[in-house]
């Protein structure tokens, strides 16, 4: 299977996650998490990253990373590689810690950074590992919310500035924002072409950044497709609504939520329609 294309440019924002080999834990204890954060701090300094949010679970982690110098791949090789070395040394073992390549989603900063930052710190709550975000010590929530000292390598100003010019007021509003997110739909309902989280203009701009010499055999077909026709085209072409919904989704350009909004349906209903029509 072709691997998702890595698009790198100055100022790119990514949601990055990496899982344990064979779904095994990548942190056996809090010492391992401390070691990981030490390596992350080294990578931030060496590669000039801005880290807006993070969360360390048991068998995976989440990062929201901005790269002023277009160097995500180099930084990730350092992060996962050095952590693997130190983890193996601590536990007197050899072999892989992480399962294959990390996954990176290219994010439209203005539209999705806040939503993703909230999604990331609520992971332990959704996994029932903590009652609330503030109860989990291994995420960026407590520092961003002003409940503990800010990590010197964590960037909180951009997130807090979205709420208020006054820091204390911004922290209070941030805490309320995260609390309100517990029952919100996942942002991945808006994911397009496997690696983009943004509107159509953003996706068009990102695809223009693909190096002309890139080996297109390594790019999944869903990422090479031209932008699909508008949803109104499918609604007009197919008299049966459910068929129009299926064809819209198969174009690869529209998320479940976007299709649902067009037909005034919940995205879960759209998902059921697509599964049913795919079987006919």
Secondary structure as UniProt FT lines:
FT   TURN            10..11
FT   STRAND          12..20
FT   HELIX           21..23
FT   HELIX           30..47
FT   STRAND          49..56
FT   STRAND          60..67
FT   TURN            68..69
FT   HELIX           72..91
FT   STRAND          103..107
FT   HELIX           109..121
FT   HELIX           123..126
FT   TURN            127..128
FT   HELIX           133..135
FT   HELIX           141..144
FT   TURN            145..146
FT   TURN            152..153
FT   HELIX           157..161
FT   TURN            162..163
FT   HELIX           167..180
FT   HELIX           181..183
FT   HELIX           187..190
FT   TURN            193..195
FT   STRAND          196..197
FT   HELIX           200..208
FT   TURN            212..213
FT   HELIX           216..218
FT   HELIX           221..224
FT   HELIX           231..237
FT   HELIX           241..250
FT   TURN            251..252
FT   HELIX           256..263
FT   HELIX           267..279
//
